[in-house]
């Protein structure tokens, strides 16, 4: 039953992503953007727009079309609210992100920044799997960890190549990252449960992986932003900050444990 529920949640998320955001497909929104571009984004009107545009928006690459899309988004939202309908999502993206490119992407959404955000997010998840391999296997068998690292690099290369050269498929990207995340969760949890009595600090790791997996469900949700600022994606970003602080605390404790273990072995030798 639990496995079936998980599959249904994933399939629902993939279906929603494959179709794009509802607001972007809304005829009222599309017509509004088209009319706005015709009226404001050419000739003298475009020069007027650029003359009034703040320098920081110009440096960020904000275009007249972007401005039209932004204004029309709020016009469409107002119409939905007037009719008593649920507010649709606009420009929806799912991103399991690395902090730097996530910041860049959320500052300026372009094809390049979007791809870098997605690719770096995948790299972070794979790196967590590699870190787990090093901690659970690599300390005793370095050759295994090295071979596994090469495999993960090939996996990342294939993933990036497919999204870059074949098709930028949001649904596939979601499924791939969730699958790798589940491997990461199962591996870390198995090791933590096995060592929880000998190493009390692994409880921090257990909390971290469970929280991250739980919080990732926010990426599958879609609800109107709270106060028109905090949507599910923004809440996910905020929520992961204390989680990574806890993970750093685990790494610090574990490193100190390994150091003491190494010193004790050195004294015996």
C-alpha positions as CSV (number, residue, x, y, z in Angstrom):
1,X,0.0,0.0,0.0
2,X,2.8,2.4,0.9
3,X,4.7,1.6,-2.3
4,X,1.6,2.2,-4.3
5,X,1.0,5.6,-2.6
6,X,4.6,6.7,-3.4
7,X,4.2,5.7,-7.0
8,X,0.9,7.7,-7.3
9,X,2.5,10.8,-5.8
10,X,5.5,10.6,-8.2
11,X,3.2,10.0,-11.2
12,X,1.0,12.9,-10.2
13,X,4.1,15.2,-9.9
14,X,5.5,14.0,-13.2
15,X,2.1,14.6,-15.0
16,X,1.8,18.1,-13.6
17,X,5.3,19.0,-14.6
18,X,5.1,17.5,-18.1
19,X,2.2,19.7,-18.9
20,X,3.9,22.9,-17.7
21,X,2.2,25.5,-15.4
22,X,-1.5,26.0,-15.6
23,X,-1.2,29.8,-15.6
24,X,1.2,29.8,-18.5
25,X,-1.3,27.9,-20.6
26,X,-4.2,30.2,-19.7
27,X,-5.6,31.9,-22.8
28,X,-6.3,35.2,-20.9
29,X,-2.6,35.3,-19.8
30,X,-1.2,34.4,-23.3
31,X,-3.4,37.0,-25.0
32,X,-2.4,39.6,-22.4
33,X,1.3,38.9,-23.0
34,X,0.9,39.1,-26.8
35,X,-1.0,42.4,-26.6
36,X,1.5,43.9,-24.1
37,X,4.5,43.0,-26.3
38,X,2.8,44.5,-29.4
39,X,2.0,47.7,-27.5
40,X,5.2,48.1,-25.4
41,X,8.1,46.1,-26.8
42,X,9.0,47.8,-30.1
43,X,9.9,51.2,-31.5
44,X,9.4,54.2,-29.3
45,X,7.5,52.3,-26.6
46,X,10.5,50.0,-26.1
47,X,12.9,53.0,-25.9
48,X,10.5,54.5,-23.3
49,X,10.5,51.3,-21.3
50,X,14.3,51.1,-21.3
51,X,14.6,54.8,-20.3
52,X,12.5,54.1,-17.2
53,X,14.0,50.7,-16.3
54,X,16.1,50.7,-13.1
55,X,19.8,49.9,-13.6
56,X,19.7,46.9,-11.4
57,X,16.9,45.3,-13.5
58,X,18.8,46.1,-16.7
59,X,21.9,44.4,-15.3
60,X,19.9,41.4,-14.4
61,X,18.7,41.1,-18.0
62,X,15.1,41.9,-17.3
63,X,13.5,42.5,-20.7
64,X,10.3,44.1,-21.9
65,X,8.8,40.7,-22.5
66,X,9.7,39.6,-19.0
67,X,7.9,42.8,-17.7
68,X,4.8,41.9,-19.8
69,X,4.8,38.4,-18.4
70,X,5.0,39.7,-14.9
71,X,2.2,42.2,-15.3
72,X,0.0,39.8,-17.1
73,X,0.5,37.2,-14.4
74,X,-1.0,39.5,-11.8
75,X,-3.9,40.5,-14.1
76,X,-4.7,36.8,-14.6
77,X,-4.4,36.2,-10.8
78,X,-6.9,39.0,-10.2
79,X,-9.4,37.5,-12.7
80,X,-9.1,34.1,-11.1
81,X,-9.8,35.6,-7.6
82,X,-12.8,37.6,-8.9
83,X,-14.3,34.4,-10.3
84,X,-13.6,32.5,-7.1
85,X,-11.2,30.1,-8.7
86,X,-8.0,28.6,-7.3
87,X,-4.9,30.7,-8.2
88,X,-2.9,28.9,-10.9
89,X,0.9,28.5,-10.8
90,X,3.0,30.5,-13.3
91,X,6.4,29.7,-14.6
92,X,6.6,26.6,-12.4
93,X,9.9,24.8,-12.0
94,X,11.1,22.0,-9.8
95,X,14.7,22.4,-8.6
96,X,16.6,20.3,-6.3
97,X,19.4,23.1,-6.3
98,X,23.0,23.9,-5.4
99,X,23.0,27.2,-3.5
100,X,25.0,29.4,-5.8
101,X,23.3,28.5,-9.1
102,X,20.0,28.4,-7.3
103,X,20.6,32.0,-6.2
104,X,21.6,33.0,-9.8
105,X,18.7,31.2,-11.3
106,X,16.1,32.7,-8.9
107,X,17.7,36.1,-9.6
108,X,17.4,35.8,-13.3
109,X,15.5,32.9,-15.0
110,X,17.1,32.1,-18.3
111,X,17.8,28.8,-20.2
112,X,21.4,28.8,-19.0
113,X,20.8,29.6,-15.3
114,X,17.9,27.1,-15.2
115,X,20.1,24.3,-16.6
116,X,23.0,25.2,-14.2
117,X,20.6,25.2,-11.3
118,X,19.2,21.8,-12.3
119,X,22.5,20.2,-13.1
120,X,24.2,21.4,-9.9
121,X,21.3,20.1,-7.9
122,X,21.7,16.7,-9.4
123,X,25.4,16.8,-8.7
124,X,24.8,17.6,-5.0
125,X,22.5,14.6,-4.7
126,X,25.0,12.3,-6.4
127,X,27.8,13.8,-4.2
128,X,25.8,12.8,-1.1
129,X,25.6,9.3,-2.4
130,X,29.3,9.3,-3.0
131,X,30.0,10.7,0.5
132,X,27.9,7.8,1.9
133,X,29.9,5.3,-0.1
134,X,33.2,6.8,1.2
135,X,32.0,6.7,4.8
136,X,30.5,3.2,4.7
137,X,32.8,1.4,2.3
138,X,35.6,3.6,1.1
139,X,37.5,3.9,4.4
140,X,38.2,0.1,4.2
141,X,38.1,-0.3,0.5
142,X,39.4,2.9,-1.3
143,X,39.4,1.2,-4.7
144,X,35.7,0.5,-4.4
145,X,35.0,4.1,-3.6
146,X,37.1,5.3,-6.6
147,X,35.3,3.0,-9.0
148,X,32.0,4.1,-7.6
149,X,33.0,7.7,-8.1
150,X,33.8,7.1,-11.7
151,X,30.4,5.4,-12.1
152,X,28.6,8.4,-10.6
153,X,30.5,10.8,-12.9
154,X,29.4,8.8,-15.9
155,X,25.8,8.9,-14.6
156,X,25.9,12.6,-14.1
157,X,27.4,13.1,-17.6
158,X,24.7,11.0,-19.2
159,X,22.0,12.9,-17.3
160,X,23.3,16.3,-18.3
161,X,23.9,15.2,-21.9
162,X,20.3,13.9,-22.3
163,X,18.8,17.1,-20.8
164,X,21.1,19.3,-22.9
165,X,21.3,17.6,-26.2
166,X,18.1,15.5,-26.5
167,X,15.3,17.0,-24.5
168,X,15.0,19.2,-21.4
169,X,12.4,16.9,-19.7
170,X,11.2,18.2,-16.3
171,X,9.4,15.0,-15.6
172,X,12.4,12.8,-16.3
173,X,14.6,15.1,-14.2
174,X,12.2,14.9,-11.3
175,X,12.0,11.1,-11.4
176,X,15.8,10.8,-11.8
177,X,16.5,13.0,-8.8
178,X,13.9,11.4,-6.6
179,X,15.2,7.9,-7.4
180,X,18.8,9.0,-6.5
181,X,17.5,10.6,-3.4
182,X,15.7,7.4,-2.3
183,X,19.0,5.5,-2.8
184,X,20.7,8.1,-0.7
185,X,18.1,7.9,2.0
186,X,18.1,4.1,2.1
187,X,21.9,3.8,2.2
188,X,22.5,6.5,4.9
189,X,19.6,5.1,7.0
190,X,20.9,1.5,6.8
191,X,24.3,2.6,8.0
192,X,23.0,4.8,10.7
193,X,20.7,2.1,12.1
194,X,23.6,-0.3,12.0
195,X,25.9,2.0,14.0
196,X,23.4,3.9,16.2
197,X,24.6,2.3,19.4
198,X,28.3,2.5,18.8
199,X,28.1,6.0,17.3
200,X,25.4,8.1,19.0
201,X,26.0,11.1,16.7
202,X,24.6,9.2,13.7
203,X,21.2,10.1,15.0
204,X,21.8,13.6,13.6
205,X,22.4,12.0,10.2
206,X,19.2,10.0,10.5
207,X,17.2,13.2,11.2
208,X,18.9,15.0,8.3
209,X,18.1,12.4,5.6
210,X,14.5,11.9,6.8
211,X,13.9,15.7,7.0
212,X,15.4,16.3,3.5
213,X,13.3,13.5,2.0
214,X,10.2,14.8,3.7
215,X,10.9,18.4,2.7
216,X,11.4,17.3,-0.9
217,X,7.7,16.6,-1.0
218,X,7.2,20.4,-1.0
219,X,8.7,20.3,-4.6
220,X,5.6,18.2,-5.6
221,X,3.1,20.6,-4.1
222,X,1.5,23.5,-5.8
223,X,-0.3,26.2,-3.8
224,X,-0.7,30.0,-4.1
225,X,2.2,31.8,-2.4
226,X,1.6,32.8,1.1
227,X,1.4,36.7,1.1
228,X,2.2,36.3,-2.6
229,X,5.9,35.7,-1.6
230,X,6.3,32.2,-0.1
231,X,5.3,29.3,-2.4
232,X,6.2,25.7,-1.8
233,X,9.6,26.1,-3.5
234,X,10.5,29.1,-1.4
235,X,9.5,27.3,1.8
236,X,11.6,24.3,0.8
237,X,14.6,26.6,0.4
238,X,14.1,28.2,3.8
239,X,13.5,24.8,5.5
240,X,16.7,23.2,4.3
241,X,18.9,25.9,6.0
242,X,18.7,24.4,9.5
243,X,18.9,20.9,8.1
244,X,22.3,21.5,6.5
245,X,23.5,23.1,9.7
246,X,22.6,19.9,11.5
247,X,24.3,17.8,8.8
248,X,27.5,19.9,9.3
249,X,27.3,19.1,13.0
250,X,27.1,15.4,12.2
251,X,30.1,15.6,9.9
252,X,32.1,17.5,12.6
253,X,31.2,14.9,15.2
254,X,32.0,12.0,12.8
255,X,35.3,13.5,11.8
256,X,36.3,13.9,15.4
257,X,35.4,10.3,16.1
258,X,37.5,9.1,13.1
259,X,40.4,11.2,14.2
260,X,40.3,9.8,17.7
261,X,40.0,6.3,16.3
262,X,43.1,6.9,14.1
263,X,45.1,8.3,17.0
264,X,44.3,5.3,19.1
265,X,45.3,2.9,16.3
266,X,48.6,4.9,15.9
267,X,49.4,4.6,19.6
268,X,48.8,0.8,19.5
269,X,51.1,0.5,16.5
